[in-house]
Amino acid sequence: GIDAKWGVAGLTASAGISAWLEFLLLRRGMNQRIGRMEFPTEYFVKLWLSAGIAAAAAWGLKLWLHPQQPQIAAALLLLPYGLVYLALTAMFRINEASTIIRRLTRLLSS
């Protein structure tokens, strides 16, 4: 008797909570095996900010294009999201992003 949109919201929320619980358990296990790893808060702020801006760009593109088919929406929105995220993380000097860009540059130049 509950509207279907609340089911979607519930599934999304439960998946998010489950992911965080899994992350915490995995982190605890890894800390026990290899020792404690700490990342500066600034690192996570840069990653979350990059993800938020990339998501906003993809959402704006979705509103502008109005794709009707999920497969077409995925093709049109995921690539720009990934490119914006990669560009922002590289701009924030995240090492992994810089490594990916160097590899892509080498691959495209050869």
N, CA, C and O atoms as a Tinker XYZ file with bonds, in Angstrom:
   440  protein
     1  N      0.791000   -1.198000    0.000000    73     2
     2  CA     0.000000    0.000000    0.000000    64     1     3
     3  C      0.838000    1.269000    0.000000    63     2     4     5
     4  O      0.299000    2.364000    0.158000    81     3
     5  N      2.152000    1.137000   -0.175000    73     3     6
     6  CA     3.015000    2.321000   -0.198000    64     5     7
     7  C      3.325000    2.661000   -1.649000    63     6     8     9
     8  O      3.535000    1.777000   -2.479000    81     7
     9  N      3.349000    3.952000   -1.937000    73     7    10
    10  CA     3.656000    4.406000   -3.285000    64     9    11
    11  C      5.021000    3.881000   -3.728000    63    10    12    13
    12  O      5.959000    3.825000   -2.933000    81    11
    13  N      5.125000    3.498000   -4.998000    73    11    14
    14  CA     6.347000    2.883000   -5.532000    64    13    15
    15  C      7.565000    3.795000   -5.420000    63    14    16    17
    16  O      8.685000    3.307000   -5.267000    81    15
    17  N      7.367000    5.113000   -5.494000    73    15    18
    18  CA     8.521000    6.013000   -5.401000    64    17    19
    19  C      9.217000    5.901000   -4.048000    63    18    20    21
    20  O     10.423000    6.129000   -3.961000    81    19
    21  N      8.486000    5.555000   -2.996000    73    19    22
    22  CA     9.109000    5.380000   -1.690000    64    21    23
    23  C      9.926000    4.088000   -1.646000    63    22    24    25
    24  O     10.901000    3.993000   -0.900000    81    23
    25  N      9.534000    3.115000   -2.429000    73    23    26
    26  CA    10.318000    1.889000   -2.526000    64    25    27
    27  C     11.667000    2.162000   -3.151000    63    26    28    29
    28  O     12.685000    1.637000   -2.697000    81    27
    29  N     11.683000    2.981000   -4.191000    73    27    30
    30  CA    12.936000    3.350000   -4.847000    64    29    31
    31  C     13.821000    4.114000   -3.873000    63    30    32    33
    32  O     15.021000    3.855000   -3.790000    81    31
    33  N     13.240000    5.049000   -3.141000    73    31    34
    34  CA    14.015000    5.816000   -2.157000    64    33    35
    35  C     14.551000    4.895000   -1.062000    63    34    36    37
    36  O     15.687000    5.053000   -0.615000    81    35
    37  N     13.741000    3.945000   -0.636000    73    35    38
    38  CA    14.172000    3.003000    0.395000    64    37    39
    39  C     15.310000    2.111000   -0.079000    63    38    40    41
    40  O     16.258000    1.856000    0.663000    81    39
    41  N     15.210000    1.641000   -1.315000    73    39    42
    42  CA    16.288000    0.811000   -1.869000    64    41    43
    43  C     17.590000    1.603000   -1.984000    63    42    44    45
    44  O     18.670000    1.093000   -1.688000    81    43
    45  N     17.469000    2.844000   -2.415000    73    43    46
    46  CA    18.657000    3.689000   -2.543000    64    45    47
    47  C     19.288000    3.941000   -1.181000    63    46    48    49
    48  O     20.504000    3.832000   -1.025000    81    47
    49  N     18.465000    4.275000   -0.198000    73    47    50
    50  CA    18.976000    4.540000    1.151000    64    49    51
    51  C     19.609000    3.286000    1.749000    63    50    52    53
    52  O     20.682000    3.359000    2.348000    81    51
    53  N     18.949000    2.135000    1.589000    73    51    54
    54  CA    19.503000    0.899000    2.157000    64    53    55
    55  C     20.812000    0.518000    1.468000    63    54    56    57
    56  O     21.723000    0.011000    2.123000    81    55
    57  N     20.920000    0.752000    0.174000    73    55    58
    58  CA    22.173000    0.463000   -0.532000    64    57    59
    59  C     23.296000    1.376000   -0.032000    63    58    60    61
    60  O     24.429000    0.927000    0.142000    81    59
    61  N     22.988000    2.642000    0.197000    73    59    62
    62  CA    23.982000    3.575000    0.718000    64    61    63
    63  C     24.450000    3.192000    2.107000    63    62    64    65
    64  O     25.647000    3.213000    2.393000    81    63
    65  N     23.518000    2.846000    2.963000    73    63    66
    66  CA    23.873000    2.432000    4.328000    64    65    67
    67  C     24.692000    1.147000    4.291000    63    66    68    69
    68  O     25.678000    1.021000    5.017000    81    67
    69  N     24.299000    0.205000    3.464000    73    67    70
    70  CA    25.042000   -1.055000    3.336000    64    69    71
    71  C     26.457000   -0.813000    2.825000    63    70    72    73
    72  O     27.403000   -1.442000    3.300000    81    71
    73  N     26.610000    0.085000    1.871000    73    71    74
    74  CA    27.933000    0.384000    1.328000    64    73    75
    75  C     28.832000    0.981000    2.411000    63    74    76    77
    76  O     29.997000    0.601000    2.526000    81    75
    77  N     28.304000    1.905000    3.199000    73    75    78
    78  CA    29.107000    2.494000    4.270000    64    77    79
    79  C     29.463000    1.459000    5.328000    63    78    80    81
    80  O     30.585000    1.457000    5.836000    81    79
    81  N     28.526000    0.580000    5.665000    73    79    82
    82  CA    28.809000   -0.476000    6.637000    64    81    83
    83  C     29.902000   -1.411000    6.113000    63    82    84    85
    84  O     30.819000   -1.778000    6.847000    81    83
    85  N     29.793000   -1.790000    4.844000    73    83    86
    86  CA    30.822000   -2.635000    4.236000    64    85    87
    87  C     32.172000   -1.920000    4.237000    63    86    88    89
    88  O     33.195000   -2.529000    4.549000    81    87
    89  N     32.180000   -0.649000    3.894000    73    87    90
    90  CA    33.412000    0.129000    3.894000    64    89    91
    91  C     34.054000    0.137000    5.279000    63    90    92    93
    92  O     35.260000   -0.071000    5.410000    81    91
    93  N     33.244000    0.376000    6.313000    73    91    94
    94  CA    33.791000    0.418000    7.671000    64    93    95
    95  C     34.338000   -0.939000    8.097000    63    94    96    97
    96  O     35.395000   -1.013000    8.725000    81    95
    97  N     33.631000   -2.006000    7.762000    73    95    98
    98  CA    34.110000   -3.345000    8.117000    64    97    99
    99  C     35.381000   -3.704000    7.358000    63    98   100   101
   100  O     36.314000   -4.262000    7.936000    81    99
   101  N     35.423000   -3.388000    6.074000    73    99   102
   102  CA    36.629000   -3.653000    5.291000    64   101   103
   103  C     37.810000   -2.832000    5.802000    63   102   104   105
   104  O     38.932000   -3.330000    5.894000    81   103
   105  N     37.548000   -1.590000    6.126000    73   103   106
   106  CA    38.614000   -0.729000    6.650000    64   105   107
   107  C     39.152000   -1.275000    7.968000    63   106   108   109
   108  O     40.362000   -1.285000    8.193000    81   107
   109  N     38.260000   -1.726000    8.830000    73   107   110
   110  CA    38.693000   -2.304000   10.107000    64   109   111
   111  C     39.560000   -3.538000    9.872000    63   110   112   113
   112  O     40.598000   -3.708000   10.511000    81   111
   113  N     39.123000   -4.398000    8.950000    73   111   114
   114  CA    39.896000   -5.595000    8.632000    64   113   115
   115  C     41.258000   -5.263000    8.037000    63   114   116   117
   116  O     42.261000   -5.888000    8.385000    81   115
   117  N     41.296000   -4.280000    7.140000    73   115   118
   118  CA    42.561000   -3.886000    6.532000    64   117   119
   119  C     43.495000   -3.261000    7.573000    63   118   120   121
   120  O     44.701000   -3.505000    7.555000    81   119
   121  N     42.936000   -2.461000    8.469000    73   119   122
   122  CA    43.755000   -1.867000    9.525000    64   121   123
   123  C     44.383000   -2.942000   10.407000    63   122   124   125
   124  O     45.524000   -2.793000   10.842000    81   123
   125  N     43.654000   -4.018000   10.674000    73   123   126
   126  CA    44.192000   -5.105000   11.485000    64   125   127
   127  C     45.287000   -5.857000   10.742000    63   126   128   129
   128  O     46.258000   -6.297000   11.358000    81   127
   129  N     45.147000   -6.012000    9.429000    73   127   130
   130  CA    46.119000   -6.780000    8.650000    64   129   131
   131  C     47.373000   -6.005000    8.272000    63   130   132   133
   132  O     48.483000   -6.517000    8.415000    81   131
   133  N     47.209000   -4.784000    7.795000    73   131   134
   134  CA    48.374000   -4.061000    7.273000    64   133   135
   135  C     48.716000   -2.808000    8.063000    63   134   136   137
   136  O     49.681000   -2.115000    7.740000    81   135
   137  N     47.951000   -2.520000    9.070000    73   135   138
   138  CA    48.214000   -1.313000    9.848000    64   137   139
   139  C     47.294000   -0.178000    9.451000    63   138   140   141
   140  O     46.631000   -0.212000    8.414000    81   139
   141  N     47.277000    0.802000   10.288000    73   139   142
   142  CA    46.344000    1.917000   10.110000    64   141   143
   143  C     46.788000    2.842000    8.970000    63   142   144   145
   144  O     47.956000    3.221000    8.879000    81   143
   145  N     45.854000    3.188000    8.124000    73   143   146
   146  CA    46.088000    4.134000    7.028000    64   145   147
   147  C     45.199000    5.349000    7.291000    63   146   148   149
   148  O     43.995000    5.216000    7.511000    81   147
   149  N     45.785000    6.486000    7.267000    73   147   150
   150  CA    45.020000    7.718000    7.471000    64   149   151
   151  C     45.133000    8.594000    6.237000    63   150   152   153
   152  O     46.213000    8.742000    5.666000    81   151
   153  N     44.025000    9.166000    5.834000    73   151   154
   154  CA    44.000000   10.113000    4.734000    64   153   155
   155  C     43.551000   11.459000    5.293000    63   154   156   157
   156  O     42.637000   11.519000    6.116000    81   155
   157  N     44.179000   12.519000    4.856000    73   155   158
   158  CA    43.757000   13.835000    5.333000    64   157   159
   159  C     42.321000   14.134000    4.903000    63   158   160   161
   160  O     41.878000   13.708000    3.836000    81   159
   161  N     41.613000   14.862000    5.739000    73   159   162
   162  CA    40.235000   15.243000    5.428000    64   161   163
   163  C     40.176000   16.004000    4.114000    63   162   164   165
   164  O     39.217000   15.860000    3.355000    81   163
   165  N     41.179000   16.800000    3.843000    73   163   166
   166  CA    41.230000   17.593000    2.609000    64   165   167
   167  C     41.131000   16.699000    1.369000    63   166   168   169
   168  O     40.513000   17.078000    0.375000    81   167
   169  N     41.739000   15.515000    1.432000    73   167   170
   170  CA    41.710000   14.559000    0.320000    64   169   171
   171  C     40.270000   14.150000    0.007000    63   170   172   173
   172  O     39.854000   14.166000   -1.151000    81   171
   173  N     39.512000   13.783000    1.041000    73   171   174
   174  CA    38.129000   13.365000    0.829000    64   173   175
   175  C     37.239000   14.526000    0.418000    63   174   176   177
   176  O     36.303000   14.342000   -0.361000    81   175
   177  N     37.513000   15.701000    0.923000    73   175   178
   178  CA    36.741000   16.878000    0.521000    64   177   179
   179  C     36.916000   17.126000   -0.980000    63   178   180   181
   180  O     35.951000   17.429000   -1.683000    81   179
   181  N     38.146000   16.996000   -1.459000    73   179   182
   182  CA    38.399000   17.179000   -2.894000    64   181   183
   183  C     37.656000   16.140000   -3.719000    63   182   184   185
   184  O     37.072000   16.470000   -4.751000    81   183
   185  N     37.671000   14.884000   -3.274000    73   183   186
   186  CA    36.976000   13.828000   -4.011000    64   185   187
   187  C     35.466000   14.042000   -4.018000    63   186   188   189
   188  O     34.826000   13.912000   -5.061000    81   187
   189  N     34.889000   14.369000   -2.853000    73   187   190
   190  CA    33.444000   14.586000   -2.770000    64   189   191
   191  C     33.030000   15.827000   -3.561000    63   190   192   193
   192  O     31.992000   15.822000   -4.222000    81   191
   193  N     33.826000   16.875000   -3.497000    73   191   194
   194  CA    33.518000   18.085000   -4.256000    64   193   195
   195  C     33.558000   17.805000   -5.755000    63   194   196   197
   196  O     32.691000   18.258000   -6.502000    81   195
   197  N     34.566000   17.058000   -6.188000    73   195   198
   198  CA    34.661000   16.692000   -7.608000    64   197   199
   199  C     33.454000   15.864000   -8.034000    63   198   200   201
   200  O     32.877000   16.099000   -9.096000    81   199
   201  N     33.073000   14.892000   -7.202000    73   199   202
   202  CA    31.920000   14.046000   -7.523000    64   201   203
   203  C     30.630000   14.858000   -7.564000    63   202   204   205
   204  O     29.791000   14.647000   -8.440000    81   203
   205  N     30.469000   15.778000   -6.629000    73   203   206
   206  CA    29.256000   16.604000   -6.597000    64   205   207
   207  C     29.142000   17.511000   -7.806000    63   206   208   209
   208  O     28.067000   17.638000   -8.393000    81   207
   209  N     30.242000   18.141000   -8.178000    73   207   210
   210  CA    30.227000   19.033000   -9.349000    64   209   211
   211  C     29.985000   18.224000  -10.625000    63   210   212   213
   212  O     29.225000   18.647000  -11.496000    81   211
   213  N     30.633000   17.060000  -10.733000    73   211   214
   214  CA    30.429000   16.206000  -11.914000    64   213   215
   215  C     28.985000   15.726000  -11.987000    63   214   216   217
   216  O     28.405000   15.671000  -13.071000    81   215
   217  N     28.399000   15.377000  -10.840000    73   215   218
   218  CA    26.994000   14.943000  -10.817000    64   217   219
   219  C     26.067000   16.081000  -11.210000    63   218   220   221
   220  O     25.095000   15.867000  -11.935000    81   219
   221  N     26.356000   17.286000  -10.739000    73   219   222
   222  CA    25.538000   18.446000  -11.106000    64   221   223
   223  C     25.621000   18.712000  -12.609000    63   222   224   225
   224  O     24.620000   19.045000  -13.244000    81   223
   225  N     26.812000   18.564000  -13.167000    73   223   226
   226  CA    26.973000   18.765000  -14.618000    64   225   227
   227  C     26.181000   17.710000  -15.390000    63   226   228   229
   228  O     25.502000   18.032000  -16.365000    81   227
   229  N     26.267000   16.450000  -14.956000    73   227   230
   230  CA    25.519000   15.376000  -15.632000    64   229   231
   231  C     24.014000   15.584000  -15.471000    63   230   232   233
   232  O     23.252000   15.341000  -16.406000    81   231
   233  N     23.585000   16.029000  -14.301000    73   231   234
   234  CA    22.152000   16.281000  -14.069000    64   233   235
   235  C     21.659000   17.413000  -14.971000    63   234   236   237
   236  O     20.581000   17.322000  -15.558000    81   235
   237  N     22.450000   18.472000  -15.076000    73   235   238
   238  CA    22.083000   19.571000  -15.972000    64   237   239
   239  C     21.993000   19.112000  -17.413000    63   238   240   241
   240  O     21.086000   19.512000  -18.142000    81   239
   241  N     22.928000   18.275000  -17.824000    73   239   242
   242  CA    22.898000   17.722000  -19.175000    64   241   243
   243  C     21.653000   16.866000  -19.385000    63   242   244   245
   244  O     21.039000   16.901000  -20.452000    81   243
   245  N     21.286000   16.101000  -18.366000    73   243   246
   246  CA    20.075000   15.265000  -18.445000    64   245   247
   247  C     18.832000   16.138000  -18.612000    63   246   248   249
   248  O     17.962000   15.837000  -19.429000    81   247
   249  N     18.754000   17.205000  -17.845000    73   247   250
   250  CA    17.599000   18.095000  -17.955000    64   249   251
   251  C     17.544000   18.783000  -19.313000    63   250   252   253
   252  O     16.462000   19.060000  -19.832000    81   251
   253  N     18.696000   19.055000  -19.878000    73   251   254
   254  CA    18.761000   19.729000  -21.173000    64   253   255
   255  C     18.416000   18.773000  -22.307000    63   254   256   257
   256  O     17.711000   19.155000  -23.241000    81   255
   257  N     18.906000   17.521000  -22.238000    73   255   258
   258  CA    18.710000   16.566000  -23.325000    64   257   259
   259  C     17.404000   15.775000  -23.237000    63   258   260   261
   260  O     16.863000   15.368000  -24.265000    81   259
   261  N     16.904000   15.557000  -22.055000    73   259   262
   262  CA    15.691000   14.751000  -21.834000    64   261   263
   263  C     15.754000   13.379000  -22.509000    63   262   264   265
   264  O     14.856000   13.049000  -23.284000    81   263
   265  N     16.779000   12.572000  -22.243000    73   263   266
   266  CA    16.840000   11.258000  -22.886000    64   265   267
   267  C     15.713000   10.365000  -22.367000    63   266   268   269
   268  O     15.440000   10.334000  -21.167000    81   267
   269  N     15.063000    9.641000  -23.280000    73   267   270
   270  CA    13.917000    8.809000  -22.913000    64   269   271
   271  C     14.307000    7.372000  -22.572000    63   270   272   273
   272  O     13.687000    6.745000  -21.713000    81   271
   273  N     15.311000    6.864000  -23.231000    73   271   274
   274  CA    15.735000    5.481000  -23.014000    64   273   275
   275  C     16.877000    5.440000  -21.996000    63   274   276   277
   276  O     17.811000    6.236000  -22.096000    81   275
   277  N     16.822000    4.524000  -21.011000    73   275   278
   278  CA    17.892000    4.439000  -20.007000    64   277   279
   279  C     19.268000    4.172000  -20.616000    63   278   280   281
   280  O     20.270000    4.697000  -20.131000    81   279
   281  N     19.326000    3.365000  -21.670000    73   279   282
   282  CA    20.620000    3.062000  -22.291000    64   281   283
   283  C     21.210000    4.308000  -22.947000    63   282   284   285
   284  O     22.414000    4.550000  -22.863000    81   283
   285  N     20.364000    5.087000  -23.592000    73   283   286
   286  CA    20.826000    6.320000  -24.224000    64   285   287
   287  C     21.239000    7.325000  -23.157000    63   286   288   289
   288  O     22.248000    8.016000  -23.304000    81   287
   289  N     20.455000    7.405000  -22.082000    73   287   290
   290  CA    20.801000    8.313000  -20.982000    64   289   291
   291  C     22.153000    7.944000  -20.399000    63   290   292   293
   292  O     22.974000    8.823000  -20.138000    81   291
   293  N     22.395000    6.659000  -20.192000    73   291   294
   294  CA    23.675000    6.215000  -19.639000    64   293   295
   295  C     24.822000    6.599000  -20.560000    63   294   296   297
   296  O     25.851000    7.096000  -20.101000    81   295
   297  N     24.653000    6.374000  -21.840000    73   295   298
   298  CA    25.715000    6.691000  -22.801000    64   297   299
   299  C     25.970000    8.196000  -22.857000    63   298   300   301
   300  O     27.120000    8.621000  -22.968000    81   299
   301  N     24.926000    8.997000  -22.782000    73   299   302
   302  CA    25.073000   10.441000  -22.897000    64   301   303
   303  C     25.533000   11.121000  -21.609000    63   302   304   305
   304  O     26.108000   12.209000  -21.656000    81   303
   305  N     25.283000   10.487000  -20.454000    73   303   306
   306  CA    25.544000   11.157000  -19.191000    64   305   307
   307  C     26.752000   10.629000  -18.427000    63   306   308   309
   308  O     27.432000   11.397000  -17.747000    81   307
   309  N     27.027000    9.346000  -18.527000    73   307   310
   310  CA    28.132000    8.787000  -17.752000    64   309   311
   311  C     29.498000    9.234000  -18.260000    63   310   312   313
   312  O     30.406000    9.480000  -17.465000    81   311
   313  N     29.648000    9.340000  -19.559000    73   311   314
   314  CA    30.929000    9.779000  -20.108000    64   313   315
   315  C     31.255000   11.223000  -19.684000    63   314   316   317
   316  O     32.361000   11.470000  -19.203000    81   315
   317  N     30.334000   12.177000  -19.846000    73   315   318
   318  CA    30.638000   13.533000  -19.361000    64   317   319
   319  C     30.875000   13.580000  -17.846000    63   318   320   321
   320  O     31.740000   14.321000  -17.377000    81   319
   321  N     30.111000   12.796000  -17.083000    73   319   322
   322  CA    30.346000   12.742000  -15.636000    64   321   323
   323  C     31.777000   12.308000  -15.349000    63   322   324   325
   324  O     32.484000   12.948000  -14.571000    81   323
   325  N     32.195000   11.227000  -15.977000    73   323   326
   326  CA    33.550000   10.714000  -15.750000    64   325   327
   327  C     34.624000   11.690000  -16.171000    63   326   328   329
   328  O     35.634000   11.838000  -15.483000    81   327
   329  N     34.420000   12.358000  -17.295000    73   327   330
   330  CA    35.417000   13.322000  -17.775000    64   329   331
   331  C     35.517000   14.539000  -16.853000    63   330   332   333
   332  O     36.615000   15.020000  -16.570000    81   331
   333  N     34.376000   15.030000  -16.391000    73   331   334
   334  CA    34.392000   16.171000  -15.468000    64   333   335
   335  C     35.047000   15.757000  -14.154000    63   334   336   337
   336  O     35.850000   16.508000  -13.599000    81   335
   337  N     34.712000   14.573000  -13.656000    73   335   338
   338  CA    35.307000   14.081000  -12.407000    64   337   339
   339  C     36.821000   13.931000  -12.556000    63   338   340   341
   340  O     37.578000   14.341000  -11.676000    81   339
   341  N     37.254000   13.350000  -13.657000    73   339   342
   342  CA    38.685000   13.167000  -13.897000    64   341   343
   343  C     39.395000   14.514000  -14.002000    63   342   344   345
   344  O     40.471000   14.697000  -13.432000    81   343
   345  N     38.803000   15.446000  -14.722000    73   343   346
   346  CA    39.418000   16.766000  -14.871000    64   345   347
   347  C     39.527000   17.491000  -13.530000    63   346   348   349
   348  O     40.554000   18.100000  -13.230000    81   347
   349  N     38.470000   17.423000  -12.731000    73   347   350
   350  CA    38.497000   18.107000  -11.439000    64   349   351
   351  C     39.494000   17.472000  -10.478000    63   350   352   353
   352  O     40.226000   18.178000   -9.784000    81   351
   353  N     39.524000   16.144000  -10.435000    73   351   354
   354  CA    40.483000   15.495000   -9.531000    64   353   355
   355  C     41.915000   15.761000   -9.990000    63   354   356   357
   356  O     42.810000   15.883000   -9.154000    81   355
   357  N     42.146000   15.850000  -11.273000    73   355   358
   358  CA    43.478000   16.210000  -11.766000    64   357   359
   359  C     43.804000   17.654000  -11.381000    63   358   360   361
   360  O     44.928000   17.960000  -10.984000    81   359
   361  N     42.813000   18.534000  -11.502000    73   359   362
   362  CA    43.008000   19.925000  -11.127000    64   361   363
   363  C     43.326000   20.050000   -9.632000    63   362   364   365
   364  O     44.114000   20.905000   -9.229000    81   363
   365  N     42.704000   19.184000   -8.812000    73   363   366
   366  CA    42.964000   19.171000   -7.373000    64   365   367
   367  C     44.235000   18.401000   -7.015000    63   366   368   369
   368  O     44.557000   18.222000   -5.841000    81   367
   369  N     44.949000   17.951000   -8.046000    73   367   370
   370  CA    46.218000   17.242000   -7.883000    64   369   371
   371  C     46.085000   15.935000   -7.099000    63   370   372   373
   372  O     46.893000   15.634000   -6.220000    81   371
   373  N     45.046000   15.168000   -7.438000    73   371   374
   374  CA    44.891000   13.816000   -6.898000    64   373   375
   375  C     45.797000   12.919000   -7.739000    63   374   376   377
   376  O     45.654000   12.865000   -8.961000    81   375
   377  N     46.716000   12.224000   -7.100000    73   375   378
   378  CA    47.748000   11.463000   -7.814000    64   377   379
   379  C     47.175000   10.456000   -8.803000    63   378   380   381
   380  O     47.679000   10.334000   -9.920000    81   379
   381  N     46.138000    9.738000   -8.413000    73   379   382
   382  CA    45.574000    8.713000   -9.283000    64   381   383
   383  C     45.019000    9.316000  -10.572000    63   382   384   385
   384  O     45.148000    8.718000  -11.640000    81   383
   385  N     44.409000   10.483000  -10.479000    73   383   386
   386  CA    43.873000   11.153000  -11.679000    64   385   387
   387  C     45.004000   11.564000  -12.608000    63   386   388   389
   388  O     44.904000   11.406000  -13.824000    81   387
   389  N     46.074000   12.089000  -12.035000    73   387   390
   390  CA    47.217000   12.488000  -12.860000    64   389   391
   391  C     47.832000   11.287000  -13.559000    63   390   392   393
   392  O     48.253000   11.383000  -14.712000    81   391
   393  N     47.883000   10.155000  -12.863000    73   391   394
   394  CA    48.412000    8.927000  -13.459000    64   393   395
   395  C     47.551000    8.480000  -14.633000    63   394   396   397
   396  O     48.081000    8.101000  -15.677000    81   395
   397  N     46.252000    8.518000  -14.481000    73   395   398
   398  CA    45.342000    8.121000  -15.560000    64   397   399
   399  C     45.508000    9.044000  -16.766000    63   398   400   401
   400  O     45.545000    8.577000  -17.905000    81   399
   401  N     45.607000   10.336000  -16.525000    73   399   402
   402  CA    45.754000   11.290000  -17.623000    64   401   403
   403  C     47.078000   11.070000  -18.351000    63   402   404   405
   404  O     47.124000   11.128000  -19.580000    81   403
   405  N     48.155000   10.818000  -17.605000    73   403   406
   406  CA    49.448000   10.535000  -18.254000    64   405   407
   407  C     49.357000    9.288000  -19.123000    63   406   408   409
   408  O     49.871000    9.275000  -20.242000    81   407
   409  N     48.709000    8.238000  -18.620000    73   407   410
   410  CA    48.569000    7.001000  -19.399000    64   409   411
   411  C     47.725000    7.223000  -20.644000    63   410   412   413
   412  O     48.065000    6.730000  -21.719000    81   411
   413  N     46.635000    7.957000  -20.512000    73   411   414
   414  CA    45.792000    8.247000  -21.675000    64   413   415
   415  C     46.548000    9.083000  -22.709000    63   414   416   417
   416  O     46.443000    8.843000  -23.912000    81   415
   417  N     47.297000   10.052000  -22.233000    73   415   418
   418  CA    48.086000   10.898000  -23.137000    64   417   419
   419  C     49.097000   10.056000  -23.897000    63   418   420   421
   420  O     49.242000   10.197000  -25.112000    81   419
   421  N     49.801000    9.175000  -23.181000    73   419   422
   422  CA    50.779000    8.299000  -23.823000    64   421   423
   423  C     50.108000    7.373000  -24.837000    63   422   424   425
   424  O     50.631000    7.153000  -25.929000    81   423
   425  N     48.946000    6.835000  -24.464000    73   423   426
   426  CA    48.228000    5.922000  -25.351000    64   425   427
   427  C     47.751000    6.625000  -26.609000    63   426   428   429
   428  O     47.844000    6.069000  -27.703000    81   427
   429  N     47.243000    7.833000  -26.468000    73   427   430
   430  CA    46.725000    8.578000  -27.624000    64   429   431
   431  C     47.820000    9.150000  -28.503000    63   430   432   433
   432  O     47.612000    9.347000  -29.700000    81   431
   433  N     48.989000    9.420000  -27.926000    73   431   434
   434  CA    50.083000    9.999000  -28.725000    64   433   435
   435  C     50.856000    8.957000  -29.501000    63   434   436   437
   436  O     51.586000    9.303000  -30.430000    81   435
   437  N     50.717000    7.687000  -29.147000    73   435   438
   438  CA    51.468000    6.652000  -29.878000    64   437   439
   439  C     50.692000    6.065000  -31.021000    63   438   440
   440  O     51.195000    5.187000  -31.723000    81   439
